[in-house]
Amino acid sequence: MEEPGAYIYMLRCADGSYYVGSARDGLDRRVAEHNTAAYGNGYTSKRRPVVLVWVEHFLNITDAIAVERQIKGWSRAKKEALIRGDFGQIHELAKRRG
């Protein structure tokens, strides 16, 4: 059963790119919507199938949206470190950028 609040998630698309999104509820449903192109010509519609590779739950939607925006601006290397749970690498990559 999914918890109330919001989810930030990352999908790996068929072309190898990553998509970062959010869902207030129904994470499984939201991933299925990406795989069926339920919302038309969005980013993932031409990059299917997609696979859920990372997810984080937040109690507060405001916090979730802030993290979503942050991750969307990250490099591919940082996103892949997040997927692996390699927080040391994320920190190193952040230092290199600054």
VOLO-998975 format. One line per 3 residues: number of its first residue (from 1); their letters; for each residue y, x, z of C-alpha. Coordinates in steps of 0.1 Angstrom, whole numbers, plus 5000, padded with zeros to 4 digits. Layout:
NUM = A = Y X Z | ... .
//
This chain:
1 = MEE = 5000 5000 5000 | 5034 5013 4991 | 5061 5016 5017 .
4 = PGA = 5096 5000 5016 | 5124 5022 5005 | 5125 5043 4973 .
7 = YIY = 5105 5068 4954 | 5117 5097 4934 | 5090 5108 4909 .
10 = MLR = 5085 5133 4882 | 5064 5127 4851 | 5049 5152 4827 .
13 = CAD = 5052 5138 4792 | 5028 5143 4763 | 5052 5169 4748 .
16 = GSY = 5052 5189 4780 | 5087 5179 4791 | 5095 5164 4825 .
19 = YVG = 5111 5131 4833 | 5127 5125 4868 | 5132 5089 4879 .
22 = SAR = 5133 5065 4908 | 5117 5033 4918 | 5127 5010 4947 .
25 = DGL = 5092 4997 4949 | 5061 4994 4927 | 5057 5031 4919 .
28 = DRR = 5023 5024 4902 | 5039 4996 4882 | 5069 5019 4872 .
31 = VAE = 5046 5046 4859 | 5026 5020 4839 | 5059 5007 4825 .
34 = HNT = 5067 5043 4812 | 5033 5044 4796 | 5037 5011 4778 .
37 = AAY = 5074 5017 4768 | 5083 4984 4786 | 5120 4992 4785 .
40 = GNG = 5122 5001 4748 | 5135 5034 4735 | 5139 5053 4767 .
43 = YTS = 5132 5090 4771 | 5095 5086 4778 | 5088 5059 4751 .
46 = KRR = 5082 5085 4724 | 5066 5111 4747 | 5036 5090 4759 .
49 = PVV = 5013 5092 4777 | 5030 5103 4808 | 5013 5116 4840 .
52 = LVW = 5027 5114 4875 | 5030 5150 4888 | 5052 5147 4919 .
55 = VEH = 5065 5120 4941 | 5086 5118 4973 | 5093 5087 4994 .
58 = FLN = 5127 5080 5010 | 5136 5052 5034 | 5172 5051 5021 .
61 = ITD = 5179 5044 4984 | 5212 5064 4987 | 5193 5095 4997 .
64 = AIA = 5167 5090 4970 | 5193 5087 4943 | 5211 5119 4955 .
67 = VER = 5179 5139 4953 | 5170 5124 4919 | 5204 5135 4905 .
70 = QIK = 5199 5170 4920 | 5164 5175 4906 | 5175 5162 4871 .
73 = GWS = 5199 5192 4870 | 5172 5217 4878 | 5157 5242 4854 .
76 = RAK = 5121 5237 4842 | 5110 5266 4864 | 5124 5249 4895 .
79 = KEA = 5108 5216 4886 | 5075 5233 4882 | 5079 5251 4915 .
82 = LIR = 5085 5217 4931 | 5054 5203 4916 | 5034 5232 4930 .
85 = GDF = 5051 5228 4964 | 5064 5264 4961 | 5096 5261 4981 .
88 = GQI = 5100 5299 4983 | 5102 5300 4945 | 5127 5272 4945 .
91 = HEL = 5148 5291 4969 | 5146 5323 4948 | 5154 5305 4916 .
94 = AKR = 5185 5289 4933 | 5197 5324 4944 | 5194 5337 4908 .
97 = RG = 5216 5309 4895 | 5244 5315 4919 .
//
